[in-house]
Amino acid sequence: MPHYAELHCHSHYSLLDGASSPEDLIARAAEVGMPALALTDHDAVYGAVRFSKAAAERSIKPILGAELTLHDESHLTLLVRDAVGWANLCALIAAGRHNAEKGDSRLPEGVLEQHTAGLIALSGCRKGQIPTLLKAGKRDEAARIARQYQDGFGAENFYIELQHHDLPDDDWLNSELAALVQSINIPLVATNNVHYAAPDRARLQHVLTCIRHNTTLDDGWMLLRPNAEYFLKSPDAMARRFAAYPDAITNTVRIVERCEFQLEFGLQALPIYPTPDGISAHDYLVSLAHEGLKTRRIEITEKVEHQLQHELAVIERSGLANYFLIVWDIVRYAVEHGIYCQGRGSAANSLVAYALGISPVNPIAQNLVFERFLSDERRAVPDIDIDFDAARREEVIQYVYERYGHDHAAMACTFVTFRARSAVRDVGKALGLPPELIDKAASALDTYQSDLSDQSALKEALGGRGTSDLWAHLIDLVNQLEGFPRHLGIHNGGMIVMGSPLASRLPTEPATMADRFVVQWDKDSLEEAGITKIDILGLRMLSAIADTAQAVLTDEETLKRLPFDDPSVYTMISAADTIGVFQVESRAQQQVLPRLQPKTFNDLIVSISLIRPGPVQGNMVHPYLRRRLGEEPVKYPHPLLQPALEETLGVVLFQEQVLKVARDLAGFTPGRGEQLRRALGSKRAHEALASFHDDFVQGAVLKGVDQAVADAVFDTLRAFGGYSFPKSHAAAFAVLVYQSAWLKHNYPAHFAAALLNNQPMGFWSPAVITNDARHHGIAVLPVEINRSGAKCDVQDGAIRLGFNYVKGFGEVAQQHVIAARGDTPFTSLADFVRRTGLPRKLVEHVIMAGGFDHFDQPRRALIWELAQIDERPNTLNFPYEVETIPLPDSAEMEIIEQEWGILGMSLRDHPMTLYRDALTKQGILSSKDLAAYPDKKTLRIAGMMLIRQAPPTAKGYQFITLEDEFGFINVIVRPEVGARYRKLLRETLFFEVRGRSQREGAIMNVLADGFAAMRVS
């Protein structure tokens, strides 16, 4: 077989151009016997980590590089020889990205010459400078440019690139290039400008090109590659194609031999935190930790001191003292500026993190395991996630930028990938399908679908057209796009900080938001490469808690000092009266809480952890509840496991329990137990677990455990461990559960107003939050031009809607109205129009929201009057005659519908109230009737759709929550019933449900047999 390696290859990280993943390209290279492969995506190294990892698994040498876009929009292919070359490639990519609009790149003129060391340059595809000049007949200019590259990169580091894709002038162009190099002694190299692994991906590449240019295949034909020759060809095929230029083939291997760079893995060089008097980072961390425990008022027992010293020693050996100081400094800034924040995730296992004020959870009190966070056995980058008041998170991010500089701090990127809906729209448009048909097809799909393996919804929406060849073609293309990156996004809060400039390790580029840069790796690639990020996350619940606390508490420390022991708070939670309460307000939680009857902080931790994929898929929920209720005995697989599983009644609920089970039954160290837990959750768990299984069983047998028992316990961990939830994370969230529940119980109006002001958040819509407040006897008052603020607030114990709930009112418009009103109330519609100068449409919205109802004029009359008002702002308020005509009063349902359209809710009677008498005559029950209805009886109920869920763990079952004027109705839909009524469930708001009652304790559900649109005469 000829020696050849492909050195010009694009993956799907050449966004909307490459049509194969890095893994598929590597798999193809292995299939054709290629010893090495280069990845040269457009102005990016997005896929470098995935590519390198896939190559290692196939024993193929990865060559990293990029196809650069120069100042004149020509292309140049660069390959990395060594670490200096990688740093230079990153700097060049960053320079190009920051010199162009987002998503584009143009390398500034003169920059390339400063960053040539450690790189090998190929002259590029047909868009390269040299081929372009030759095609224009400018041979002397082409030779001059070639000599410049040769001088800039070095004679041994510049090659003229030959390509042949059966285009009419390929033979001529290659002969011209070969003739050029003979005169100036530059070597040739053959490449295929690969854009997909196999020829059958050419169609997809054409469609991606059309999506990129926002055109159709018919209109954009001139943009498309003319054939399917841009695939990864075998060495034999390339040798035959370039038989006239044998050196161009063998030179590929010579280049491969010179490219020795491998991605650097491991913690980046962080900025050095400035410590007092120049003491070491570790010594300063030790002093902060001890001082923090005093501030926390923690008794320094022997156990506490031993744990603190153990953690500090591991942190020192891991070289992470500086990292902890940087995170501590960010939290310190937030606290000093009154920004609510708290850590979550595995960091809550750390006593040091608790002492530094990063985590709100005492890990010793909660019996947590530090090695779930960090250990000598796995000195991986720790994961410290911090939630901040979402309304003020940007202040924290800008503090990091200001402290370390934009050259040293950036956000992690994300890749917005194609989902079924977006792919149908994009591909359908590229294929030239009618827009209304595309919209109908896309709307038929669930938002959570990632592919079209289940085509029933699509075929139902399209009718007979769903079986045509064209739609089969669309479905095939959409399925090929599953998981493809479409465009670059910005991580919610993951920040990277480095002591050296970021561009020496990985490129940065502008984000959509002003003053934000992103690195070119997402969180998975960063973690794989060992680069730590600090997650500065925005949590709207913290905003709601902060708003409520600032409105009602005189001491900001009150919430932090709550003892988590108020029985009335737990009574409220046990009754599932939890709308708006963090983490325990969902439909699933409201089903569990009345059975669980939480009475302690630990019960809240359990409740949070139960409603997760792990316990659900592992069938842990019902055994735990039955044991808690005394319906089945508590039992342990082996007596040695009682200490580890006693808190959860013998059921494995937490990730930390995997470590404890491995320790107590098999003698694993906590660090080795964490390695086992990570293996349980890995994508290649089967391979990773083989060695762990043998060690686990052998260790258990040495402790006198029967091998069959050890095998059974390991199988339990295998089934559950990959989906388990960390207790540390649940404990941190439980703090917010209690705080939000305490505020809801003690200050319900202020808490509800805060929830309304910090939407979107949580499980329920603002309409549900306002209805819940009204059910609790709290009046919710409409928008009123003279009494509403920019946001919702509490007035005389009632919630007053703010201008933020009027459709079209952004922050600028809200503040403008408040400023125009000042201390002088508006006296009429005309006065409002003249003093605010708002567009007519916004004034109409205020009218229909009820903002002028206190003037005792019908809304229709106000709309008529608005049309006759001189809209010029700040004109004299002279009286004028309004032409009046008799207008019929609006029907109640019409007003309700208008308010829903403008406010997203209505403060009038629930729509179901209007139909109750007619429904009762038909024998249709209300939610109030249902509460006392016997079990397993047929019934009919009706209500307004609030939520429809189809969790992946539910095996096709759907869960619907309806609402009527009295409360909620929970409906369970079996897979066959859901399929039969798919269209109705998607398109109808008010339902009638036929089914059977299903009671479990205080919980009543309806098991649906059929649905119909609600009918009233």
N, C-alpha and C positions, 0 to 999 in steps of 0.2 A: 504493500500500500504506500503511495507517495506520502512524503512528510509535508503536512500542511496544517495550519491553524488559522481560523477566521479571526481577523483583527479589526473588523468594522461591523459592529452588530448592535442593533437597537432592540430593546425590550419594550414592553408596554409602559415603561417609565419614560420613554420618549412620548410624552403624553399626546394622545389622539393621533399617533403615527405608528409606533410599534404595535404589532398585533400578537405578541406572545409574551408570556411571563418569563422572568429569568430562569425559573425552574424548568419550564418547557424547553428553553433554548439549551440548557445544560443537558437535559435528557436527550435531546436530538443530537447534540455533540457526541454524547456517549454512544448513541445508536450508530453513528457513522464512523466511529473510531477516531475521533479527533482528540489529540492529546491536550490541547489547550484552547481557550476561547477568550476573546476580549469582549468587554461590555463598553460600548461607546455611545451612551444615550446623549440626546441633544442638550448640551449646556447643563448637565446634571449628573449627579452620582446617587440619585434617589435609590436605585436598586442595588448598590454596591454590596451591602451586607447580605441581602438575600442571595445574590449571585455568588458571592464567595462561599457562603454556607452550602449552597446546592452543589457547587463545584467540588468542595471538599468531600461531600458525601458520595460523589461519583468518581473521585480520584482524577479530576480534570484540573489542570492548572488555570486559575483565574487571572486574567490580565485586566486591570482596571484602566479606564480612560474616559474620554468624552469627545463628542464632535462639537467643536466650538464654533459659535457664530461670531465672525469678526466685525470690525467697524463698518465694512462695506457690504455686510450681509453674506459674504462668502463663508464657506465652511472649511475647517481644518481639523483633522483627526489627530488626537493626542493620546499617547499611551504612557503609563507610569512605569519608570524603571526602578525607582527607589523612594525612600521616605522624603527626600528633598523634592522629588518629582511630584509626589502626592500633595505636599504642601503647596507647591506651585500651581498644580491643577486646581486645587480648591480656591486659591487666591484668584486665578483667572476666571473661574466660573462665577465667583462672588462679584468680581469687578464687572463682568458682563451683565449679570442679573441686576445689579444696582444701577446700571447705566441705561436701563430700558424700562418700559412699562411692565407692570406685574404680569408674569407668565411669559415674558419675552426676554431676549438677551442680545446685547450688542457690546462686544469688547471694545473699550475705548482705544483709539489709535495710540500706539506707542507703548501700551501696557504689556503686550505679548513679549516684547524683547527683554523685559525685566524679569520674566519668569520662565525661562527655558530650561534651566538646569534640572537634571533628573527626568527629562521627558524625551520621548521619541515622537516625532511628528510625521504624519503621512499627509500627502498633499490634498487629500479629500475626494469627495464624490464629484459629480458633474458640476456641483455648485462651488467647488474649490476655485481659488483665484487662478491657478495655472490652467486647468481645463477650460475655464471660462475665457481666458485670454486667447488660448489656442483656437477655440471655436470662433472667436472674433477675428482671427487672422493676425493676432499680435504676438508673433513668435518671439521677437526680441524682448518684449516686455515680460512675457512668460519666463524666459530664461533669466532675466534680471531678478524677478520675484523668487525663482527657484534658488538662485545664488544667495539671496538674502536669507531665506530659510536655512540653507546649508550653513551659512556663516553664523546665524543666530543660534541654532540648535547644535551645531557641530557636524562635521562631515559624516560621522558614523551614526548620527541621530536623525537624519532626514531622508525620507523615501518618497519617490513618486508613486502614487497609488494608481494601479490599473484595475478597471472594472469592466465586466462584459455581461450585459443583460439582454442580448439579442436585439439591441436597438439598431436602427439603420446605420448610424455613424459610429458605432462602437469600435469596429475594426480600424477605421480611419483615426479616431481619437487616440486609441492605444498606440498605433504606429507613430503618431505625432509625439506622444509622450515619450515613447522609447527613443525616438530620434533626438528629442530634446536632451535626455539624460546622457546620451553618448557624447554630446558635445561638452558637457560640464561635469561628467563623471559622478552622477547621483544614482544610487541603486534603485531598482524597481521592487514593488511589492504588490501582490495580487490580493484583492478583497472582493467581497460580494455585496457590500452595503446591505447587510441582512436586516429585514424588517419583520420577519416571522419565521417560525421554526420549520414549517412545512408548507408546500404549495397551496393546500386547501385553506390557508388563512389569508390568501390574497384578497378574497371578497371582503373579509372583515377589515383589512387594512384600507380598502377603498372606502368603506363606510366610515371608518374613523377619520379619514381625510375629509370627507364631506361634513362630518360633524364639526371638525376643527374649523372649517371655512364657512359653516352655516349655510350649506347649499345642498343640492340634490345630486344624485349620480348623473342624471341627464344634463343638468346645468353645469356641473363641475367636472365634466369629463376631462378637460384639459389639465386639471390638477392631479389626475390619477396616474399612477405608474401603469404603463401600457400592457404589462403582462405579469405572470406569477413567478418570475425568475429571482425574486429577492428573498429567497428562503435559504436556510443553512444547508449548503451543498456538501457532499462528501469530499474528502481529499482527492479521490479518484476523479470525480466530476470536475473539480477545479483544475486538476492537472491536465485533463483533456482540453478544457476550455482555454487554458493558457499554455498550450504545448509550444507555442512560438516564443514564450518567455519563461523558460524553466527556472531562471534565477528568481523570478517574481514569486514562484511557489516556495522554493527552498529558503528564501529570505524571511518568510513568515516564521519559520522555526528558529532562525537565527535571532530574530527579534524576541521571540518567546524566551529564549535562553538568557537574554539580557534583562528581561523584566522580572526582577526578583522580589518586587514589593508585595507584602501581605498586609492586610488591614491591621492596624494597631488596635489591640483590645485591652481594655483596662481603664481604670479611673483617670479622667482627664486631670491635668494640672490645674487645680482650683486657685482662685485668687487667695492670697495670704491674708487672713483676717488680722487686722492690726490689734495686737494685744497690749494691755497696759505694761509699761516699763520693759517692753520687749521680751516678756516671759514666753515660754513655749506655748503653742496652741494647746497641747495636752494639759499643761499645768493650769492654764486659764480655764479650760473646760472643767477640770477637777474642782476648781474653786467655785465656778458658777453652779455646778451640780450640788455641791454641799450647801451653798447659800440658798439655792432653789428649794431644797428639802426643808430648810428652816422656814422659808416663805410659805411653803405649802403646809406648814405645821405638822410635818410627819415625824413621829417618834423614831429616833435613830436606834432601832433595835439591832441586835447582832445579825439578824436575817437581812434587814435593810442594808446595813453596812456591807455585808458580804456580797449582796447582789450588786450594789453600786460599784464596788471595787472590781467585781467580775466583769461588768459591762464596760467600765472604763478601760480595763486591760485589753479586752477584745477590740474596742475602738482604737486604742493606741496601736495594737499589732496590725490592724487593718489600715492604718494611716488615714483615719477618717475624722480626727479631732477638728481639723480645719473645716470640714464639711458641716459638722454639727454646729460650729460657731457661726457659719454663714447662715444656716437655717434659723438658729436662735436669733441672730441679728434681724432677720426679716420679721419674725414674730415680735421681737422687741419693738421694732418700728411701728407695727400695727397697733400694739397695745398702747404705746405712748401717744398714738394719734386717735385713740378711741375707736379703732376698727375691730369689730368682733371677729375672732378667728379661733380655730382649734384644729389640731392635727387629727388625722384618722388613719385607718389602715394598720399595717403591721407595726408602725412606729409606736402604737399604743402598748406594745409588749415591752417597751423599754422604760426602765426607771429613770435613766438619764433624760430621755425625752420628756418625761413627766416633770422632772425636777427643773428642766429648762423652760417649762411652760409651753412646750410644743404640743404635748398631748394632754387631754383633760382626764385621763384614766390612770389611777394608781394600779400598776400591774401586779403588785404584790397582793393588794386587797382582792383583785380579781383572779388571782392564781394564773396569770398569763406566763408565757414562755418566751424569754428574750431571744432564743435561737430561731424563733419564727421570723425574727427581724434581722439578726446578724449573728454569725458564729465563726469560729476559727475554721471549721470544716468547709464553710461556704462563705468566703470573704467577698461575696458579690456586693454590688452597689446597693446600699439600703434604699428603701422606698419610703420617703417621707412626703405624704400628701397633706396639705394644709388647706382647709376651707376658710374662706374669708367672706365677710359681708359682700354679697355680689355687687351691691350698689357702689362699693368703695374699693373693690379689688384692683381697679386700674391704678389707684394711687400706690398700691403696693408694687405692682409691676413697674411703674415708672420710677419708684424708688430704687429698684434693682438696676434698671437701666442707668439711672443717674449715678449710682454708687460705683458701678463697674464699667459703664460705657457700652455703647452699641457695638464696639469691636469685640467685646468680651462677654456680652449677654445677648441671648436671643431665645425665641420660643421654639419648641419642637413643632415640626409640621405635621399635618395629617393629609391623607389622600382621600378625597371624596370619590367614592367608587360608584360604579353603575349599579343601580338596583333595577328590579324588573320594570317599575313604572318609568323611571327616567330613561332606561334603555329603550323601551317601547316607543317613547316619544322621539328620542334622538334617531333611532334606527328607522322608524316609520317616516320621519321627515326626510332622511337621506334617501329612502326608497321612493319618495315622491307620493306617498299615500295621502288621501284627503285629510286635512287637519281635524275635521269633526269626527272622522272614523278613528284617527289616532287617539284623540281625546277620550272617545268612548271606550276604546280598548284599554288605555292606561288607567282610566277611572275604575274599570272592573277589577283591577288587581288590588290586593291588600298592600298597604304601605310597607309592611315588614317582609314582603317577598323579595328574595334575592335572585331567583331564576324562574323559569316557566316550565319546570318539570311537571307541575300540575296545571294543565291548560284548560280545565273545565270552565273556570270563570271567564277566560278570554273567549272561548268558543261560544259560551252562552251569550256574551255581550255582542259578538259579531254575527251570530246566527249562521246562515249558510256560508258566509264569506270566510268564516273561521277555518274552513277546510281547504281553502284554495292554495295553490302552489306558492303564491306570493306571501300569504300569511305563514305558511310553513317555513318559507325562507326567512321571514322576519323572526319567527320564534327561534330558529336555529342560530341566527346571528345574536339575538338577545342572550341566549344561553351561553354562547361563546364569550360574551362580555362580562359574565358573572365575575365579580371581584376585581375587574379592571379599574385602575385609577382613571378618573375623568379629569380632575383638576386638583390643584394643590390647595389645602386649607391650613388653618392654624390650630394648634392644639388648644384645648380649653384653658390650660394654665401651666403646662409643662415648660419650665425655663431651664436653659443651659447657661452656666457661667464658667468661664475659663480664665486662668491667669494669663496665658499667652493669647494672642488674637485668635478668635474662633476660626478664621479662614485658614489658619495653618493646620487645622485638624479636619474641618469639614466646611463646605461652602454655606454661605447665608444668602438670602434673597429677601426682597421686600414682601411684606404681607399686605393684605387688603387694608387693614386698619392703619391709620397714620402712626408714625413713630414705632412701628412694630416690625421686627425682622424675624424670619424663621430660618432654622438650619434645614438642610436638605434630607434629613433622616427623620422618620416618624418614631414614635415611642418604642415600637418593637425593635427597630434597627438600633436605636440608641441603647436599649437594654442589652441586646445581643453583643454590641460592641463594648459594653461596660461603661458607657458614658452616663453619668448620673444626671438626672434632671430633678429639679425641685418643683413640685406641683403646687402652683399658686392658683387654687380653684375658687370659683365663685359659687356660693351656696345661697340661694334666695331665702331659704328658711332662716339662715343667720341674719339676713336683712330684715325679715319679718320680726324675729326675736329682738333685734336691736331697735327697730322702730317702736315696738311695743314697750320695751324696757325704758327707752328714753321718754316715752309719753307718760308712764305711770309710776316708775320707780325713782326714788330720790337718791338711792345709793346704787351705783353701777355694779358694785360687787355682790349685790343681793343674789343674782342668778348663780354666780360662781359658788356661793356658799350654801345653796340649797342642799338639804340633807337627803333628798330623794325618799322621803318616808311619809308623805302626807296621804293618809288613807282615802281622803275624798278624791284626790287625783287618781288613785288607782281604781276607785269605784267608777269614776267616769270612763276610764280606759276599759275596764272590764265590761262595761255596758256597750262597748263599741261606739261610744259617743266621741268619735275621734276625727271627724272631718276637719282637716287643716292641721292635725297633729303629725309631726314629722314621722315618716316611715311606718306608721301604724294606722293610716287612714284608708288604705286601699280596700277594695271589695274582699280580697282574700284575707287580709288582716281582720276585717270586721266579721268574717266567718269564724276565725280562730279565737279571737279575744274573749267572747262570752264563755267558751269552753276552757280556755287557759286560765281565766280569772287572775291576771297578774296582780301581785301584792307587794313585790319588791323590785329593786333595781335589776337584780339578776333575772327576774321574770321578763323584764323588758328586753334584756339581751337575748333571751331565749325566743321571745316572740319575733324579734327582728330576724333571727337566724332561721326560724322554722320555714318562713315563706320565702324560700330560695330554691333554685333548681336542684341543688344537692339533696336536701332532705326530701323534696317532692319526688325526684326520680329514684332516690334510694329507699322510698317507702318508709321514711323515718317519722313523718308528721303524726300519723294516726297512732303508731305504737307509743310515741312519747305522750300524746294526749290521753290515751287509754291508761297508761301507767300513772300519770298525774292524777287522773280522776279515780284511781283505784279499780279500774275495770280489768286490769291484768297485772300480774305481779312484776315487780322490778327484778330483772335478772341480768347476770353478767356472763359473757362467754367463758371467763375464768376468774377466780377470786383475785388474782393479781391485778385485774383491770378495774376493780371497784374504785380505787382512789382516782383513776383517770376519768371514769365515766359516771361517778356517783352524782355529780351536779346535774347531769342530764338523764338520770334514771336508767343508765345502762345503754343509752342510745348515743351514737356518735353524731354530734351536731357541728362541732367546731374543728377548724383546721388544727388548732393547737392540740386537740385530743389525739390526732394522728401521731404527733411527736411523743405525747405521754404514753400512748399505747405501745409504741415501738420501744420506748424506754423501759416501761414496767414489765412488758411481756418478753421482749427479746434482747434487752440489755443495750439497746442503741444509745449512743450519746444524743443529747438534744440536737446537736448540729447534724449528726447522721440522720436523725429522724426528720429534720427539715429537708435534707436531700431526698429522702423517701417521699415526703409530701409533694415536693416539686416534681418528682418523677411521676407520681400518680396523676398530676395534672398536665403532663407534657403531651404534645401531639403524637409522639412516638412512645407512648407509655408502655406498650407491650414489650418493646425491646429494652427499654430502660429498667423495667421492673424485674427482669430475670435474675440479675445478681442480687438485688435487694431481697427477693423472695428467699433465696437460699440462705443468705445471712440471717434473715428474720427467723426462719424455721430453726436453723442451727442454734441461734441464740436462745430461742424459747425452749428448745429441748434441753439445753444446758441448765435452764432454770427449772427443769422438771415438768415442763408443759408437754402434754401429749401432742405428737406431730399433727394428728388430725385436727386438734383444736387450733394449733398454730396456723395450719393451712386455712382453716375456716375464718379465723380472724383476719388473716392477710387478704383473703378474698373479699371480706367486708370492707376493708380499707380500699381495696382496688375498685370496688363498685362505687364507693362514696367519695373517696379522697379527691378525685378530680373535680368534684362540684362543691366541695365543702366551703364553708364561709368562715373567715377568721373571727374568733371571739373578740379579738382586739378591735376590729373594725366595728363590730356590733356594739361593743361597749362604748366606743366613742360616739356612735350614733345614738345610743340609749341616753346619753347625757342630753342631747337635743330633743329626744322624745319626751323626756321628763320636763325639760324647761318649757317646751312648747305646750305640753299638756297643762302644766302649772299655770301658764299665762292664759290659756283658753279657759281654764276653770275659774281663775280669779279675776281676770280682766277680759271677758269674752268679746265685748264690743271693740275695744282697742286692738285685740289680737286679730279679729276678723278684718278690721280696717287695714291692718298691716299686711295681712294675707292678700287682700284685694290690691294693695299698692305694689306688691312685688310679684305679680303674675308675669309670665307663666311659671307655675311651680306646682309641685305636688300632683295628686291624682285627680282632683276634682276641679271643675270649671268655676269661674267667679259666680255664675248663677247658682250653683249648688252651695257655695259658701254663703251667699246672701240668704238663700232659703233656709240654710241651717241656722243662721243667726235669728231669722224670724221665728223658726220653730222653738228657739230658746227665749222667745219673748223680747228680742232686741229689734226695735224698729229700724228699718233701712229706708232712708229718705232719698228722694230723687235729686238729680242735678237741679240746682237753683242758681240763677245767674248772680244773685246777691249774697248767697250764703255758701256756695260751694267753693272749696279751695282747688288748687291745682290737682291735689290728690284727695283720696277719701280721708275723712277724719271723723272724730266722734264729737257730736254736739248734743249736750243735755242727755247723755246716755244713749243716743241713737247714732247710727252710722249714716253719714251724709256722703253720697257719691260725689266724687270729684270730677273735674273736667277731663281727667285722664281716661275716663270711661266713655267719653263721647267720641264716636268714630271720626277719625281724621285729626284729632287734637293731639299733636305731639307736644313735647316739652316747651317748645318756643311759643306755640299758640296758647298753651295753658298759662304760662307766665305773662304773656301779653294781655290776656283778659284780666288777670289779677291786677296787673299794673294799671290798666285802663280804668278799672273800677276804683282803685285807691280807697279813699275814705268816703267816697260819694256813691251811694247805691245807684244802679241803673233805674230809671223811672219808667221806661217803656221799651218796646222793641226798637223803635226808631232811635232812641237814645243809645241803646246798646250797639246798634249797627254803626252809628256815627262815631262813637267814642272808640270802638275797637277796630273798625275798618276791616273786619274779617270777611273772607270770601263768602258769597251768598250760600254756597253749599254747606259750609261749616255752621252758619247761622241756622239753616234749615235743620241740621242735625241737632242743634241745641233745642230748637222748638220741639222736634219729634221725641227728644229725650225727656221732655217735660220741664225744661229750664225756665219757661215763661208761664207755667201753669198758675203761679200765684197771682198773675194779673187777671185771672178768671175770664180768659178769652179762649174759645175753642182753638185747638191747634190748626185746624184747617183755615180758620179765619186769619190766624197769624201768618200762615204761609202766603195767603192772598195779600195780606198787608205788606209782607216783605217784598213782594214783587213791585210794589208802588213806591218804595222808599228810595230816596236819593242816597246812593251808597257812598258818596264821597265822604271820607273821614273828616272829623273835626269841623263840620259845617255848623252854622248856628242852628240851635234847636227850636226853630219856629214851628208853631202848630200848622198842620196841613190837613186837608180833607182826604179821607180814604174812601174810595168808592166801595160800597158794601153790596154784596149780593147774598141772598139766602143760601147757605151751605148746609147740607144735612150733617148731623153729628156722625162722627166715626163710630163704627161698630167696635165693641170691646175687643174682639179677636183681632181686628185690624190694628188697633192701638198696640196690643200685645206684640203682634208681628213686627210693627215698626220699631218698638223698643228693643226687641231682640236684634233687629238689624243694626240699630245704632249703638246700643249698649252691650250687646251680648247677653242680655237678661231682660226680665221685666219685673217691676216691683208691684205690679197689680196681682190679682188673684192668679194662682197657677192655672194654665190653660185647661187642665183636666177638670177644674171646678165648673167650667162652662158646660161640660158634657156629663157631669156626674149623674144627674137625674135620668137622662136617657140611657146611660150605661147600666145604672141600677135596674131599670125596667127590663133590660136584656139579660139580667142575671150575672153581670160582670162585676167582680169584686174589686174593692179598693185595697191598698196596702194595709189600711187599718183593719178591714175585714179579715185579711189574710193572717194577721198576727194571732188571731184566736181560732183559725181554721184547723180542723183535724188533719192528721197525717194520712198520706196515701189516698187522697180523695181527688176525683176529677174536679176541675174548676176552669173558669175563664177569668182572666185579669186583663187590664189594659194600662198603658202608661206611655210616657214620653221617653224615647231612647236617650240615655246619658252616655253609656260606655258599652262597647262590645270588644271583648278580648278573646284571643285565641292563642294562648301561650304555647311555645314549642314543646313544652313538657306535658301538655294536656292531651296528647294523642288524638287530636282532631276535635276535641270538645271545645265549645265556645261558652263564654260566660257574659251574660247581658245584664246590665243594671238599668231598670226602668224607674221613672219617678212619677208619682202623682201628687196631689195636693197634700197628702198626709205623710209621705215618706218614700222609701225605696222599695223596689221589688227585685229580688235576685232570681234570674232565670238561667237554668242550665240547658244547653243545647247539645244533644248528641250529634256525632258526625253526620249520620245519614239525614237527620232532620235539618241540620245546617246546610247541607248540600241541596236539599229539596227547596229551601226557601232563601237561597243565597241572594238572589236579586232583590227580593223584598227587604231582607235585612240590611242591605246596602243603601237602599234608596228611600226608605220610609222612616219617618220620625215618630209617628204615633202608632202603636201596635196594639192589637188584641192577641193574647196568647192563650192557646188551649193546652192543658197539661194536667199534671198531678202534683199535689202538695208533697213536699219532702221535708219533714221536720227532723232536726237533730238538736235536742236540747232547746235552747232559746232561739236557735237559728231556723228560719223557714225559707226554703227555696221552692221554686217551681220548676219541675222537670217538663220541658216543653215537648208537646207532640205536634203542634202546628201553629202557624202564625197567619194573621190577616191584618191588612190596614184597618185602623180603627174606623168603625162606621157609626155615625149617629144621625138620627133623622130630625 
